[in-house]
């Protein structure tokens, strides 16, 4: 298994637990601190408000897994604490986005999602610290949405898989050796190779370059997203993860808040350097949407990748 993030760790755990899997499982990770892993840079949130039923189904499974983490990832009675917080997602729409919000709502309700549409007056009553006079509609998740400790989940998967016999190797994978259309080894930076009968490419934003020479092309690239943590004297009780019509999002993180927004130019595989100028744009939207955020101070920031599928923006699922 190539890739030390949560997807690779989950693969290792499930394979090691499966009665039909025979033989040994080796997991490659280039950095045991996981500093470059997308899992360590993520905002670690989960929602069910999608426009595709398959994505809703993934998250319905996911929230059930997180709620029952004791059953899945406890090791010798030691239960991981991932600080699951179900405060919901709150999507805000102007007049131009209201119809899309209603269309998505119908799909979500058909899939059993607990979600409600709110007109501005009802939204103001529910979230009095939010400015709503320029909004036409909002969608709020009533359960099964929120955030958690992503790094804690990563470590829980790792510890569980290790308890099941998975071997870990600190190495830099460079590709896959193959013969007659079938992978037979993972090649490493030092020139050596790890022989295998099956290989899992869980390298996320780095998955595409590993396939060079295999005849397979994966339209997946790293799209940089910056996360900014800030403090403020504002009060936002019962704050969900809020998504503004322009794409900015924010949510509480302990005594702070974190936020982010997509860049104007979304390049493939840019350097993971924080765009500090983007926070100035974020501040304007924050102060507009939550008047109390006019006074705030950035505390820290980091950058990570989405593994972005340029074909249809969705995950690669099934055969």
Secondary structure, DSSP 8 states (H G I E B T S, - for coil): -B--SHHHHHHHHHHHH-TT--S--EEEES-TT-TT-HHHHS--EE----SSHHHHHHHHHHHHHHHTHHHHH-BTTB------B---EEEEE-GGGHHHHHHHHHHHHHTT--EEEE-HHHHHHH-TTS--TT-SEEEEE-SS-EE--HHHHHHHHHHHHHHTT-EEEE--EEEEEEETTEEEEEEETTS-EEE-S---B--GGGHHHHTTTTT----EEEEEEEEEEEEES---TT--EEE-TTS-EEEEETTEEEEE---SS--SS------THHHHHHHHHHHHHSGGGGSEEEEEEEEEEEEEETTTSS-----
